[in-house]
């Protein structure tokens, strides 16, 4: 009660943050007439002056009003787009190193140009992180008009570029790219042996677009660079023929919540019989047991055209959150090979991990980090805890008028899809465009076949048609258009309404299943009703849907029975909607636990990673290694002395041959003239001094032989190999 009274008196925390930014917005607006009066050349010349002021130590905060006003005017002249006041607020939020939650269609891509330009003035570079290569290319081309107008250089990092191309892109003032490319480039840089081949600069400032997708959803999976392991693939073929001979619920059980498949006692006995083994759990069979477990997962849990596709004889993973293909990415621990065996394609060699990092630890290395999305507030606690990022909700420019209808829930999938087809037919007949959201490639293709039977013209957007994405999205808002899409159309796409569509009610969003995450559903809804446009949305569900079946369980079925549900009849009820949200909350909580455990594990590794990568970087950057090597020589000499000449043993009892062999093993030279007479007067420290001095003499002799410059390069290579 007291909190409610205080909020009414002083406004919420979010409202207070927004009020603090209003004076800066007023200053930017006051500068607009002066900017409009400038010629193109005068406007462009401001960039040089801003950079000089930044170099002299003027804080970027002081430059903000003028820089933002210059970007706004450059945008008007180059793109015919003027930043609204709420977009200026969004830009200030991003510059402050905070997450801006802006509703879908509020022009987040344009908002990012403001802090990107301002922070690029420092000359240290800045990164704009997108969810896929298509958006990285599109935004570079589109927003690049503003940056080029103002005299800044642009770069794009996408899959398949060479090191030389990447160096140019990272050397630009502003670099667009995907989270995967930035993360993998960091790992690859820390595996290189030559400073000239490094591609990334310091990690100065990043704006992460669709920040909840990248820093939350995708953060369950670490980035891994792997190399081939020397193992035969024959066992995968043998085990693959075994799995179809096992019976579900008798020989193995599936835990769909945990996405795990486990052999039962009967299953273990059956495997032993089929493979002619006495004991599958004998230590000698541990590798075979691992292969059986992975093959079981491949057959029982992973589905073709849902989790992966087969293209040109390769198994390619489909990203569950974005619906996009992930070429070059492979499941670890033999699972990918098990899928290749299942699909009858060539089995590639197993991999071993060479370098790994989580997105959490990669993005926390930036000096300043910011993000934007339409759906972040639900994850505000996680952003604060893991990344120390606050969330500010930025108001919309126009009121949201989209109608979100209640879910329609059916008993079976068959009934649900019949209702979906009827709804599409009715909307198509009245000329209203409809975007149909599906959760997998498989469902999108099944729905497409049924629409063909009904004679309804439509287009399909999934990972198999990604090359036509821009074209399909551009047409999705036209009159009577029907577009079936996976999660690909859920983020970063702007669907413009065609002529006469507003009168028909705008774009209708038809969801065919709820996603595990409420944010993904909200992203799909957000394709409609942008910038005050009319629109509507409705989700069609069935009790057989995975989310309701696995996580809703008996509670939802019980409610349905109480409400008296008949075949073919949908039901709308607040109790059901709440139960579905509870099911989604359960999954989100489960996924949060996975991310939490992953980062706890990676935090331990990160301490080692920072030390090792720090040492590698010092070596690569040409640090004089002589003092380090002298310390290493002294340390190695001490080890030999500790082993063979402790203080309690008199020199006449030292094993001189063992000392000589140890020196050869440690330093690769034979001690000349070490005799009982030469060591008679020595003690432990004197022996260590003698060994170190002899090693330095040999070291300097070899340096003179090959030349100092060549020797330094050799030192670097040996040291890097040692560190690795």
C-alpha positions as CSV (number, residue, x, y, z in Angstrom):
1,X,0.0,0.0,0.0
2,X,2.8,2.4,1.0
3,X,4.8,1.5,-2.2
4,X,1.7,2.2,-4.3
5,X,1.2,5.6,-2.7
6,X,4.9,6.5,-3.3
7,X,4.7,5.4,-6.9
8,X,1.7,7.6,-7.4
9,X,3.5,10.6,-5.8
10,X,6.9,10.3,-7.5
11,X,6.3,7.9,-10.4
12,X,7.8,4.5,-11.0
13,X,11.6,4.0,-11.2
14,X,11.2,3.8,-15.0
15,X,9.2,7.1,-15.2
16,X,11.9,8.8,-13.1
17,X,14.6,7.6,-15.4
18,X,12.7,8.9,-18.4
19,X,12.2,12.3,-16.8
20,X,15.9,12.6,-16.2
21,X,16.5,12.3,-20.0
22,X,14.0,14.9,-21.1
23,X,16.4,17.9,-20.7
24,X,18.8,16.2,-23.2
25,X,16.0,15.6,-25.6
26,X,15.0,19.3,-25.4
27,X,18.6,20.3,-26.1
28,X,18.7,18.0,-29.2
29,X,15.4,19.5,-30.5
30,X,16.7,23.1,-29.9
31,X,19.7,22.3,-32.1
32,X,17.5,21.1,-35.0
33,X,17.1,24.5,-36.8
34,X,20.9,25.1,-36.8
35,X,21.5,21.6,-38.2
36,X,18.9,22.1,-40.9
37,X,20.6,25.3,-42.0
38,X,23.9,23.6,-42.6
39,X,25.0,22.4,-46.0
40,X,25.9,18.7,-46.5
41,X,29.6,19.5,-46.3
42,X,29.2,21.5,-43.1
43,X,27.2,18.7,-41.5
44,X,29.8,16.2,-42.5
45,X,32.6,18.4,-41.2
46,X,31.1,18.2,-37.7
47,X,32.4,14.6,-37.4
48,X,36.0,15.7,-37.6
49,X,35.4,18.5,-35.0
50,X,33.6,16.0,-32.6
51,X,36.6,13.6,-32.9
52,X,39.1,16.4,-32.1
53,X,37.0,17.4,-29.0
54,X,36.9,13.7,-27.9
55,X,40.7,13.3,-28.3
56,X,41.2,16.4,-26.2
57,X,39.3,14.7,-23.3
58,X,35.8,16.1,-23.7
59,X,33.4,13.4,-22.3
60,X,31.0,11.8,-24.9
61,X,28.1,12.8,-22.6
62,X,28.9,16.5,-23.3
63,X,29.0,15.8,-27.1
64,X,25.7,13.9,-27.0
65,X,23.1,16.6,-27.8
66,X,25.1,17.9,-30.8
67,X,26.1,14.4,-32.1
68,X,22.5,13.1,-31.8
69,X,21.2,16.3,-33.6
70,X,23.7,15.7,-36.4
71,X,22.7,12.1,-36.8
72,X,19.0,13.0,-36.9
73,X,19.6,15.6,-39.7
74,X,21.8,13.2,-41.6
75,X,19.1,10.5,-41.4
76,X,16.5,13.0,-42.8
77,X,18.8,13.8,-45.7
78,X,20.0,10.3,-46.5
79,X,17.0,8.1,-45.6
80,X,14.1,10.5,-45.3
81,X,13.6,9.3,-41.8
82,X,13.5,11.6,-38.8
83,X,14.2,10.2,-35.3
84,X,11.1,10.7,-33.0
85,X,11.6,12.0,-29.5
86,X,11.1,8.5,-28.0
87,X,13.8,7.3,-30.3
88,X,16.2,9.9,-29.0
89,X,15.3,8.6,-25.5
90,X,16.1,5.1,-26.7
91,X,19.5,6.4,-28.0
92,X,20.3,8.0,-24.6
93,X,19.4,4.7,-22.8
94,X,21.8,2.7,-25.1
95,X,24.6,5.2,-24.7
96,X,24.3,4.9,-20.9
97,X,25.0,1.2,-21.1
98,X,21.5,0.0,-20.4
99,X,18.9,-2.1,-22.1
100,X,16.1,-0.2,-24.0
101,X,12.8,-2.1,-24.2
102,X,11.1,-0.7,-27.2
103,X,7.9,-2.2,-28.7
104,X,8.3,-4.0,-32.0
105,X,8.0,-1.5,-34.9
106,X,9.4,1.5,-32.9
107,X,12.5,1.7,-35.1
108,X,15.2,0.1,-32.9
109,X,17.5,-0.2,-36.0
110,X,17.3,3.6,-36.5
111,X,17.7,4.2,-32.7
112,X,21.1,2.4,-32.6
113,X,22.6,4.9,-35.1
114,X,22.6,7.6,-32.4
115,X,24.8,6.0,-29.7
116,X,26.8,4.1,-32.5
117,X,27.8,7.4,-34.1
118,X,28.5,9.1,-30.7
119,X,30.7,6.2,-29.4
120,X,32.5,5.8,-32.7
121,X,33.9,9.3,-32.3
122,X,36.3,7.9,-29.6
123,X,38.2,6.1,-32.4
124,X,38.1,2.8,-30.4
125,X,35.4,1.1,-32.6
126,X,32.0,-0.1,-31.6
127,X,30.0,-3.3,-32.5
128,X,26.3,-3.6,-33.3
129,X,25.4,-7.3,-32.7
130,X,22.5,-8.8,-34.7
131,X,20.8,-12.2,-34.6
132,X,21.7,-13.3,-38.1
133,X,23.8,-12.6,-41.2
134,X,20.8,-11.3,-43.1
135,X,20.1,-8.5,-40.6
136,X,23.9,-7.7,-40.3
137,X,24.1,-7.2,-44.1
138,X,20.7,-5.4,-44.3
139,X,21.4,-3.0,-41.4
140,X,25.0,-2.2,-42.7
141,X,23.6,-1.3,-46.1
142,X,20.5,0.6,-44.8
143,X,21.9,2.5,-41.8
144,X,25.3,2.8,-43.5
145,X,23.8,5.7,-45.5
146,X,23.7,7.8,-42.4
147,X,27.2,6.9,-41.3
148,X,28.7,7.4,-44.7
149,X,26.9,10.7,-45.0
150,X,28.7,11.8,-41.8
151,X,32.1,10.4,-43.0
152,X,32.4,7.3,-40.9
153,X,33.6,3.9,-42.1
154,X,31.4,0.8,-41.9
155,X,32.2,-2.9,-41.5
156,X,30.2,-6.1,-41.6
157,X,31.3,-9.5,-40.2
158,X,29.5,-12.5,-41.7
159,X,30.1,-16.2,-42.1
160,X,32.7,-17.2,-44.7
161,X,35.0,-14.1,-44.6
162,X,38.8,-14.3,-44.7
163,X,41.0,-12.9,-42.0
164,X,42.0,-10.0,-44.2
165,X,38.4,-9.0,-44.8
166,X,37.6,-9.3,-41.1
167,X,40.6,-7.0,-40.2
168,X,39.2,-4.3,-42.5
169,X,35.7,-4.7,-41.0
170,X,36.9,-4.6,-37.4
171,X,39.1,-1.6,-38.2
172,X,36.1,0.4,-39.3
173,X,34.4,3.0,-37.0
174,X,31.2,0.9,-36.7
175,X,31.0,-2.9,-37.2
176,X,27.9,-4.9,-37.7
177,X,27.9,-8.7,-37.2
178,X,26.3,-11.7,-35.4
179,X,27.0,-12.8,-31.9
180,X,28.4,-16.1,-33.1
181,X,30.9,-14.4,-35.5
182,X,32.1,-11.9,-32.8
183,X,32.5,-14.7,-30.2
184,X,34.3,-17.1,-32.6
185,X,36.6,-14.4,-33.8
186,X,37.7,-13.7,-30.2
187,X,38.4,-17.5,-29.7
188,X,40.3,-17.8,-33.0
189,X,42.4,-14.7,-32.2
190,X,43.5,-16.4,-29.0
191,X,44.7,-19.4,-31.0
192,X,46.9,-17.5,-33.5
193,X,50.7,-17.4,-33.7
194,X,51.2,-14.2,-35.5
195,X,50.0,-10.7,-34.3
196,X,49.5,-9.6,-38.0
197,X,46.7,-12.2,-38.3
198,X,44.7,-10.9,-35.3
199,X,41.4,-9.5,-36.5
200,X,39.6,-8.0,-33.4
201,X,40.5,-4.7,-31.6
202,X,39.8,-4.0,-28.0
203,X,36.2,-4.8,-27.0
204,X,35.1,-1.2,-26.4
205,X,31.3,-0.8,-26.8
206,X,28.6,-3.1,-28.1
207,X,24.9,-2.6,-28.7
208,X,23.1,-6.0,-28.8
209,X,20.0,-6.0,-31.0
210,X,17.3,-8.5,-29.8
211,X,19.3,-8.6,-26.5
212,X,17.0,-11.2,-24.9
213,X,17.5,-13.7,-27.7
214,X,21.3,-13.4,-27.7
215,X,22.1,-12.9,-24.0
216,X,19.3,-15.1,-22.6
217,X,17.9,-17.7,-25.1
218,X,21.2,-18.5,-26.9
219,X,23.2,-18.3,-23.7
220,X,22.4,-21.9,-22.9
221,X,24.9,-23.1,-25.5
222,X,28.6,-22.1,-25.2
223,X,30.7,-21.3,-28.3
224,X,33.1,-24.1,-29.0
225,X,36.0,-24.3,-31.5
226,X,36.9,-27.9,-32.1
227,X,39.4,-29.9,-34.1
228,X,39.2,-33.5,-35.4
229,X,40.0,-36.3,-32.9
230,X,41.6,-39.5,-34.1
231,X,38.8,-41.9,-33.7
232,X,37.1,-44.4,-36.0
233,X,33.5,-43.8,-37.0
234,X,32.7,-47.5,-37.5
235,X,31.1,-47.9,-34.1
236,X,28.4,-45.3,-35.0
237,X,27.2,-47.5,-37.9
238,X,27.1,-50.6,-35.7
239,X,25.1,-48.9,-32.9
240,X,22.7,-47.2,-35.3
241,X,21.4,-50.5,-36.4
242,X,20.7,-51.5,-32.8
243,X,18.4,-48.7,-31.8
244,X,15.4,-49.5,-34.1
245,X,15.3,-53.0,-32.4
246,X,14.6,-51.4,-29.0
247,X,11.0,-50.7,-27.8
248,X,10.0,-47.4,-26.2
249,X,8.8,-47.7,-22.5
250,X,10.1,-51.3,-22.4
251,X,13.8,-51.0,-23.4
252,X,14.2,-47.3,-22.8
253,X,12.3,-44.3,-21.2
254,X,12.2,-40.7,-22.4
255,X,12.1,-37.7,-20.1
256,X,10.8,-35.0,-22.4
257,X,11.2,-32.2,-19.8
258,X,14.9,-32.9,-19.4
259,X,15.3,-34.0,-23.1
260,X,16.9,-37.3,-21.9
261,X,16.6,-40.9,-23.0
262,X,17.7,-43.7,-20.7
263,X,18.0,-47.5,-21.1
264,X,15.9,-49.6,-18.7
265,X,17.2,-52.8,-17.2
266,X,15.4,-54.8,-20.0
267,X,17.0,-52.5,-22.5
268,X,20.5,-53.1,-21.1
269,X,19.9,-56.8,-21.3
270,X,18.6,-56.6,-24.8
271,X,21.7,-54.5,-25.9
272,X,24.0,-57.1,-24.3
273,X,22.3,-59.9,-26.1
274,X,22.3,-58.1,-29.5
275,X,25.9,-57.0,-29.2
276,X,27.0,-60.4,-27.6
277,X,28.4,-58.8,-24.4
278,X,28.5,-60.1,-20.9
279,X,28.2,-56.7,-19.1
280,X,27.5,-53.4,-20.9
281,X,28.6,-51.5,-17.7
282,X,32.1,-53.2,-17.6
283,X,34.8,-50.4,-17.8
284,X,36.0,-51.9,-21.1
285,X,32.5,-51.2,-22.6
286,X,32.3,-47.6,-21.4
287,X,32.8,-46.1,-25.0
288,X,30.2,-48.5,-26.4
289,X,27.7,-47.5,-23.7
290,X,28.3,-43.8,-24.6
291,X,27.7,-44.5,-28.3
292,X,24.4,-46.3,-27.5
293,X,23.2,-43.4,-25.3
294,X,23.9,-40.8,-28.0
295,X,22.3,-43.0,-30.7
296,X,19.2,-43.4,-28.5
297,X,19.0,-39.6,-28.1
298,X,19.4,-39.1,-31.9
299,X,16.6,-41.5,-32.7
300,X,14.2,-40.8,-29.8
301,X,14.6,-37.1,-29.1
302,X,15.9,-35.3,-32.3
303,X,13.5,-34.9,-35.2
304,X,14.3,-34.3,-38.9
305,X,13.0,-30.9,-40.1
306,X,12.5,-29.8,-36.5
307,X,15.9,-29.9,-34.7
308,X,17.9,-30.3,-37.9
309,X,17.7,-30.8,-41.7
310,X,19.6,-32.8,-44.2
311,X,21.0,-30.7,-47.1
312,X,23.6,-31.8,-49.7
313,X,24.5,-34.9,-47.6
314,X,25.1,-32.9,-44.4
315,X,23.2,-32.8,-41.1
316,X,22.6,-29.0,-40.4
317,X,21.3,-27.8,-37.0
318,X,18.2,-25.6,-37.0
319,X,18.3,-22.9,-34.2
320,X,15.3,-23.5,-32.0
321,X,14.9,-19.8,-31.2
322,X,15.4,-18.1,-34.5
323,X,14.4,-21.0,-36.9
324,X,17.6,-20.5,-38.9
325,X,20.2,-22.9,-40.1
326,X,23.5,-23.0,-38.3
327,X,26.0,-24.3,-40.9
328,X,29.4,-25.2,-39.5
329,X,27.9,-25.8,-36.0
330,X,27.9,-29.4,-34.7
331,X,26.5,-31.2,-31.7
332,X,29.3,-32.4,-29.4
333,X,30.1,-35.7,-27.7
334,X,29.3,-37.8,-30.7
335,X,25.6,-36.7,-31.0
336,X,26.1,-35.2,-34.4
337,X,27.8,-38.4,-35.7
338,X,24.8,-40.4,-34.3
339,X,22.4,-38.2,-36.3
340,X,24.6,-38.6,-39.4
341,X,24.4,-42.4,-38.9
342,X,20.6,-42.2,-38.4
343,X,20.1,-40.2,-41.7
344,X,22.5,-42.4,-43.7
345,X,24.9,-39.6,-44.7
346,X,28.7,-39.6,-44.4
347,X,29.8,-39.6,-40.7
348,X,32.4,-37.0,-40.1
349,X,35.2,-37.6,-37.5
350,X,34.6,-36.7,-33.9
351,X,35.9,-33.4,-32.6
352,X,37.8,-32.4,-29.5
353,X,37.4,-29.0,-27.9
354,X,40.2,-26.5,-28.6
355,X,38.7,-23.3,-27.2
356,X,35.3,-22.4,-25.6
357,X,33.5,-19.5,-24.1
358,X,30.0,-18.7,-23.1
359,X,28.1,-15.6,-24.5
360,X,27.8,-14.4,-20.9
361,X,31.6,-14.2,-20.4
362,X,32.3,-12.9,-23.9
363,X,29.9,-10.0,-23.7
364,X,30.9,-9.1,-20.1
365,X,34.4,-8.3,-21.5
366,X,33.1,-5.2,-23.3
367,X,34.0,-1.9,-21.5
368,X,30.4,-0.8,-22.1
369,X,27.4,-3.0,-23.1
370,X,23.9,-2.0,-24.1
371,X,21.0,-3.8,-25.7
372,X,17.5,-3.3,-27.2
373,X,14.5,-5.5,-27.7
374,X,10.8,-5.5,-27.6
375,X,10.7,-8.0,-24.8
376,X,13.2,-7.6,-22.0
377,X,11.4,-6.5,-18.9
378,X,10.3,-10.1,-18.0
379,X,14.1,-11.0,-17.8
380,X,15.2,-7.8,-16.0
381,X,16.4,-9.7,-12.9
382,X,18.6,-12.0,-15.0
383,X,20.1,-9.1,-17.0
384,X,20.9,-7.3,-13.7
385,X,22.4,-10.4,-12.0
386,X,24.5,-11.8,-14.8
387,X,25.4,-8.7,-16.9
388,X,24.8,-5.8,-14.4
389,X,22.4,-4.3,-17.0
390,X,19.3,-2.3,-16.1
391,X,16.2,-2.2,-18.3
392,X,14.4,1.0,-19.2
393,X,11.0,0.7,-20.9
394,X,10.8,3.4,-23.6
395,X,7.3,4.6,-24.4
396,X,5.8,4.1,-27.9
397,X,5.6,6.9,-30.4
398,X,2.0,6.0,-31.3
399,X,-0.6,4.2,-29.1
400,X,-0.7,0.4,-29.7
401,X,-4.1,-0.5,-31.2
402,X,-3.5,-4.2,-32.0
403,X,-6.2,-6.6,-30.7
404,X,-4.8,-9.7,-29.0
405,X,-7.6,-12.3,-29.0
406,X,-7.7,-15.0,-26.3
407,X,-6.2,-18.4,-27.2
408,X,-8.4,-21.0,-28.9
409,X,-7.8,-24.5,-27.3
410,X,-8.8,-27.8,-28.9
411,X,-8.5,-31.4,-27.8
412,X,-6.4,-32.7,-30.7
413,X,-3.9,-31.3,-33.2
414,X,-6.1,-32.5,-36.1
415,X,-9.0,-30.3,-34.8
416,X,-6.7,-27.4,-34.2
417,X,-5.2,-27.4,-37.7
418,X,-8.7,-27.7,-39.3
419,X,-9.7,-24.6,-37.4
420,X,-6.5,-22.8,-38.4
421,X,-7.1,-23.6,-42.1
422,X,-10.8,-22.4,-41.8
423,X,-9.5,-19.1,-40.2
424,X,-6.9,-18.6,-42.9
425,X,-9.5,-19.2,-45.6
426,X,-11.9,-16.7,-44.1
427,X,-9.2,-14.0,-43.7
428,X,-7.9,-14.6,-47.2
429,X,-11.5,-14.3,-48.6
430,X,-12.0,-10.8,-47.0
431,X,-8.5,-9.6,-48.2
432,X,-6.8,-9.4,-44.8
433,X,-3.2,-10.5,-44.8
434,X,-2.2,-13.2,-42.4
435,X,1.1,-14.3,-41.0
436,X,1.0,-17.9,-39.7
437,X,3.6,-18.7,-37.1
438,X,4.8,-22.3,-36.7
439,X,7.5,-23.7,-34.4
440,X,9.2,-26.0,-36.9
441,X,10.0,-26.5,-40.6
442,X,8.1,-29.7,-40.5
443,X,4.8,-28.1,-39.4
444,X,5.2,-25.2,-41.8
445,X,5.5,-27.6,-44.7
446,X,2.6,-29.8,-43.5
447,X,0.4,-26.7,-43.3
448,X,1.5,-25.6,-46.7
449,X,0.4,-28.9,-48.2
450,X,-3.1,-28.5,-46.7
451,X,-3.4,-25.0,-48.0
452,X,-2.6,-26.2,-51.5
453,X,-5.4,-28.8,-51.2
454,X,-7.8,-25.9,-50.4
455,X,-6.4,-23.9,-53.3
456,X,-5.2,-20.9,-51.1
457,X,-2.1,-19.2,-52.6
458,X,0.6,-18.7,-50.0
459,X,4.3,-18.4,-49.4
460,X,6.5,-20.4,-46.9
461,X,9.4,-18.8,-45.0
462,X,11.6,-21.3,-43.2
463,X,15.3,-22.2,-43.0
464,X,15.1,-23.9,-46.4
465,X,14.0,-20.7,-48.1
466,X,16.2,-18.3,-46.2
467,X,17.6,-16.8,-49.4
468,X,14.2,-15.4,-50.3
469,X,13.6,-14.0,-46.9
470,X,13.6,-10.3,-47.7
471,X,11.3,-10.8,-50.7
472,X,8.8,-12.9,-48.7
473,X,8.7,-10.5,-45.8
474,X,8.2,-7.5,-48.1
475,X,5.0,-9.1,-49.5
476,X,3.6,-10.4,-46.2
477,X,1.6,-7.2,-45.5
478,X,-0.1,-7.0,-49.0
479,X,-3.8,-7.5,-49.4
480,X,-5.0,-11.2,-49.1
481,X,-1.3,-12.4,-48.6
482,X,-0.9,-15.6,-46.7
483,X,2.6,-16.3,-45.2
484,X,3.5,-19.3,-43.3
485,X,6.7,-18.9,-41.2
486,X,8.8,-20.5,-38.5
487,X,10.4,-18.2,-35.9
488,X,12.5,-16.6,-38.7
489,X,9.8,-13.9,-39.1
490,X,9.7,-13.3,-35.4
491,X,12.6,-10.9,-35.1
492,X,14.1,-7.9,-36.9
493,X,11.6,-8.0,-39.8
494,X,9.4,-5.0,-40.7
495,X,6.2,-5.9,-42.4
496,X,4.8,-2.9,-44.3
497,X,1.0,-2.9,-44.9
498,X,-0.2,-2.7,-48.5
499,X,-2.9,-0.5,-50.0
500,X,-6.4,-1.2,-48.6
501,X,-5.1,-3.4,-45.8
502,X,-5.8,-0.9,-43.0
503,X,-9.5,-1.0,-43.9
504,X,-9.4,-4.8,-43.7
505,X,-8.1,-4.7,-40.1
506,X,-4.3,-4.7,-40.7
507,X,-2.0,-7.8,-40.5
508,X,-3.4,-10.7,-38.5
509,X,-1.0,-13.0,-36.6
510,X,-2.1,-16.6,-36.3
511,X,0.1,-18.7,-33.9
512,X,-0.3,-22.5,-34.3
513,X,1.5,-23.4,-31.1
514,X,2.9,-21.7,-28.0
515,X,6.7,-21.5,-27.8
516,X,8.5,-22.5,-24.6
517,X,9.3,-18.8,-24.0
518,X,6.6,-16.2,-23.7
519,X,8.9,-13.6,-25.2
520,X,9.1,-15.6,-28.5
521,X,5.3,-15.5,-28.7
522,X,5.3,-11.8,-28.0
523,X,7.9,-11.3,-30.7
524,X,5.6,-13.0,-33.2
525,X,2.6,-10.9,-32.1
526,X,4.8,-7.8,-32.5
527,X,5.0,-8.2,-36.3
528,X,1.5,-6.7,-36.3
529,X,0.3,-3.3,-35.0
530,X,3.5,-1.4,-35.6
531,X,3.6,2.4,-35.3
532,X,-0.1,2.7,-34.5
533,X,-1.2,0.4,-37.4
534,X,-4.3,-1.7,-36.8
535,X,-3.8,-5.5,-36.4
536,X,-4.8,-8.5,-34.5
537,X,-3.4,-11.8,-33.2
538,X,-4.6,-15.2,-31.9
539,X,-3.0,-18.4,-30.9
540,X,-4.5,-21.8,-31.7
541,X,-3.5,-24.6,-29.3
542,X,-4.2,-28.3,-28.7
543,X,-3.9,-30.4,-25.6
544,X,-1.5,-32.6,-27.7
545,X,1.0,-29.7,-28.2
546,X,4.3,-30.5,-26.6
547,X,4.3,-27.5,-24.2
548,X,0.8,-28.4,-22.8
549,X,1.4,-32.1,-22.8
550,X,4.9,-32.1,-21.1
551,X,4.6,-29.0,-18.8
552,X,0.9,-28.4,-18.4
553,X,0.1,-32.0,-17.6
554,X,-2.9,-33.1,-15.8
555,X,-3.8,-29.7,-14.5
556,X,-4.9,-28.4,-17.9
557,X,-6.6,-31.7,-18.9
558,X,-8.5,-31.6,-15.6
559,X,-9.7,-28.0,-16.2
560,X,-10.8,-29.0,-19.7
561,X,-12.8,-31.9,-18.5
562,X,-14.5,-29.8,-15.8
563,X,-15.5,-27.3,-18.4
564,X,-17.0,-30.1,-20.5
565,X,-15.0,-30.0,-23.8
566,X,-16.5,-31.6,-26.9
567,X,-14.6,-32.9,-29.9
568,X,-14.1,-30.2,-32.5
569,X,-15.2,-27.4,-30.2
570,X,-12.6,-24.8,-29.0
571,X,-12.6,-23.4,-25.5
572,X,-11.6,-20.0,-24.3
573,X,-11.2,-19.5,-20.5
574,X,-9.0,-17.4,-18.2
575,X,-8.1,-20.5,-16.1
576,X,-6.7,-22.2,-19.2
577,X,-4.7,-19.2,-20.3
578,X,-3.3,-18.9,-16.8
579,X,-2.4,-22.6,-16.8
580,X,-0.6,-22.2,-20.1
581,X,1.4,-19.2,-18.8
582,X,2.3,-21.2,-15.7
583,X,3.6,-24.0,-18.0
584,X,5.7,-21.5,-19.9
585,X,7.0,-20.0,-16.6
586,X,8.1,-23.5,-15.6
587,X,10.1,-24.0,-18.8
588,X,11.6,-20.5,-18.5
589,X,12.6,-21.4,-14.9
590,X,14.1,-24.7,-16.1
591,X,16.1,-22.9,-18.8
592,X,17.3,-20.2,-16.4
593,X,18.7,-23.0,-14.2
594,X,20.6,-24.4,-17.2
595,X,22.1,-21.0,-18.0
596,X,23.0,-20.4,-14.3
597,X,24.8,-23.7,-14.0
598,X,26.6,-23.1,-17.3
599,X,27.9,-19.8,-16.3
600,X,28.9,-21.0,-12.8
601,X,31.0,-23.7,-14.5
602,X,32.4,-21.3,-17.1
603,X,33.3,-18.7,-14.5
604,X,35.8,-21.2,-13.1
605,X,37.2,-21.8,-16.6
606,X,37.1,-18.1,-17.3
607,X,39.7,-17.3,-14.6
608,X,42.1,-19.7,-16.3
609,X,41.1,-18.4,-19.7
610,X,41.9,-14.8,-18.7
611,X,45.3,-15.8,-17.4
612,X,46.2,-17.9,-20.5
613,X,44.8,-15.5,-23.1
614,X,46.5,-12.6,-21.3
615,X,49.9,-14.4,-21.5
616,X,49.3,-15.3,-25.2
617,X,48.4,-11.7,-26.0
618,X,51.5,-10.3,-24.3
619,X,53.7,-12.8,-26.3
620,X,51.9,-11.9,-29.6
621,X,52.2,-8.2,-29.0
622,X,56.0,-8.5,-29.0
623,X,56.7,-8.3,-25.3
624,X,60.4,-8.9,-24.7
625,X,60.5,-12.5,-23.4
626,X,64.1,-12.5,-22.3
627,X,63.4,-11.8,-18.7
628,X,60.6,-14.4,-18.7
629,X,62.9,-17.0,-20.2
630,X,65.7,-16.2,-17.8
631,X,63.2,-16.8,-14.9
632,X,62.2,-20.1,-16.5
633,X,65.8,-21.2,-16.9
634,X,66.5,-20.4,-13.3
635,X,63.3,-22.2,-12.2
636,X,64.2,-25.3,-14.2
637,X,67.8,-25.3,-12.8
638,X,66.3,-25.1,-9.3
639,X,64.0,-28.1,-10.0
640,X,67.1,-30.2,-11.0
641,X,69.0,-29.1,-7.9
642,X,66.0,-29.8,-5.6
643,X,65.7,-33.3,-7.1
644,X,69.4,-34.4,-7.0
645,X,71.2,-32.1,-4.5
646,X,69.1,-31.5,-1.4
647,X,70.9,-29.7,1.5
648,X,71.1,-32.9,3.6
649,X,73.1,-34.9,1.0
650,X,76.9,-34.3,0.7
651,X,78.1,-33.5,-2.9
652,X,80.2,-36.7,-3.0
653,X,76.9,-38.7,-2.9
654,X,75.2,-36.7,-5.7
655,X,74.3,-38.9,-8.7
656,X,76.2,-36.9,-11.4
657,X,74.9,-39.1,-14.3
658,X,71.3,-38.5,-13.2
659,X,72.0,-34.7,-12.9
660,X,73.5,-34.8,-16.4
661,X,70.5,-36.7,-17.8
662,X,68.1,-34.4,-16.1
663,X,69.9,-31.3,-17.6
664,X,69.7,-32.9,-21.1
665,X,66.0,-33.7,-20.7
666,X,65.3,-30.2,-19.4
667,X,67.6,-28.0,-21.6
668,X,68.6,-30.3,-24.5
669,X,72.4,-30.1,-23.9
670,X,75.0,-32.3,-22.1
671,X,76.9,-30.9,-19.2
672,X,80.6,-30.8,-20.0
673,X,83.2,-31.4,-17.2
674,X,80.9,-32.2,-14.3
675,X,83.0,-34.4,-12.0
676,X,83.2,-35.3,-8.3
677,X,86.1,-32.7,-8.1
678,X,84.1,-29.9,-9.7
679,X,81.1,-30.3,-7.3
680,X,83.1,-31.1,-4.1
681,X,82.8,-27.5,-2.7
682,X,79.3,-26.9,-4.0
683,X,75.9,-26.8,-2.2
684,X,72.4,-26.9,-3.6
685,X,72.3,-23.1,-4.5
686,X,75.8,-23.3,-6.1
687,X,74.7,-26.2,-8.3
688,X,71.5,-24.3,-9.4
689,X,73.7,-21.3,-10.2
690,X,76.1,-23.3,-12.3
691,X,73.3,-25.1,-14.2
692,X,71.5,-21.8,-14.9
693,X,74.7,-20.1,-16.1
694,X,75.6,-23.0,-18.4
695,X,72.0,-23.0,-19.9
696,X,72.2,-19.2,-20.5
697,X,75.6,-19.6,-22.2
698,X,74.1,-22.3,-24.6
699,X,71.0,-20.1,-25.1
700,X,73.1,-17.0,-26.0
701,X,75.2,-19.2,-28.3
702,X,72.2,-20.3,-30.3
703,X,70.8,-16.8,-30.4
704,X,74.1,-15.6,-32.0
705,X,73.9,-18.5,-34.5
706,X,70.4,-17.7,-35.9
707,X,70.3,-14.0,-35.3
708,X,68.5,-12.0,-32.6
709,X,65.3,-11.2,-34.7
710,X,64.8,-14.8,-35.9
711,X,65.5,-16.0,-32.3
712,X,62.8,-13.7,-30.9
713,X,60.3,-15.1,-33.4
714,X,61.3,-18.7,-32.5
715,X,60.9,-17.8,-28.8
716,X,57.4,-16.5,-29.4
717,X,56.3,-19.7,-31.3
718,X,57.8,-22.0,-28.6
719,X,56.2,-19.9,-25.8
720,X,52.8,-19.9,-27.5
721,X,52.9,-23.7,-28.0
722,X,53.9,-24.1,-24.4
723,X,51.0,-21.9,-23.2
724,X,48.6,-23.7,-25.4
